[in-house]
Amino acid sequence: SQVLDTRDVQVFKVTVNGQDAKFAFGEKHSFKGTPLEITFPNELRRGQEAIVEISFESSPQSSALQWFTPEQTSGKKHPFLFSQCQVEFF
């Protein structure tokens, strides 16, 4: 399994290597946010890569994730999502 830090996001679906994965939120922490625990559908071998895709929705209150509009990017065609957060361990 993998634990990620979240804050003010709604998660709809998680896949690992194209397969649906179970996920659950832990107890909300005042400044760290809420841990998102992802349970992989299959056990990974040592050194095996995993592609984790998360379908989510952020909110204007989400300080962990911020957006540039297409006009704010160099290509001016697509929005850009970025995070300025650091790794936190619960």
Secondary structure, DSSP 8 states (H G I E B T S, - for coil): -EEEEESSEEEEEEEETTEE-EEEE---BTTTBEEEEEE-SS---TT----EEEEEEE-TT-SS-EEE-GGGSSSSSS-EEE--------
